[in-house]
Amino acid sequence: MLRVTANPETCAVSSLCVYRLPGVFDQDEDGLVVVLDETPDGDLHEEVRRAARGCPTKSIHVTEE
């Protein structure tokens, strides 16, 4: 199982993750990353990994359990 977490304290509000996967990521009222789906379906795993790699501040973390 793939698990997604994010650190809003290091988020740069680039919104790249939200544009890439709006069903998995969102932004709070300050524009900081919020994870909507911590365990996305398997068909989204590669896109989640890409979002994590593309995060300019490396605020998105993906772990395999």
N, C-alpha and C positions, 0 to 999 in steps of 0.2 A: 504494500500500500504506500502511496505517495502522500506526504503531508507537507502542507504549505504554511509557513509563518512569515510574518513581516515585522520589521522594527520601524514604527512610525517616527521614533526619535531621530533616526538617521535619514528619513525620507526627504528627497529634494523636490518633491511635488512635480516631477517631470511628467507624470500621468501615462507613461509608456505602458505600464502594466495594465492599466484600466482600458486603454485603447486596444491592447492586444487581446485581453480576456475579461470583458466586462462582467461575465458571470462568476468569475473567481475573485476579481479585485474591484474595489471601489475606493472612493475618497471620502474622508469625513468633512465636516464644515470648514476645516482649515486647509483642506486639500491633501492631507496626509493619507498614506495607504491604509486600507482596511481589507482584510481577507474575508471574503464572503463565503468561500467554500474551502475549508482546510483539507479536505480529502476529495479532490475532483475525480471525475470518471477517467478511466484509462485512456480514452480517446483524446483527453486534454493534456496528458502528462508531458508530451514533448513541447507543447506550446507553453506550459507552465515553466518548464526548464529554460526555454528561450527567454521568457519574461524575466526570470531570475538572472540569467546571464546578461541580459540587456539593461538591468537596473543600474543606473550610473553610480549609485551609492552602495550597491550590494545589500540593500535593505530587505530583499526577498530571499527567504531560505527554503530550500527544498530538501526533505529527508525521505529516504526509503525505509519503510518499516517492514 
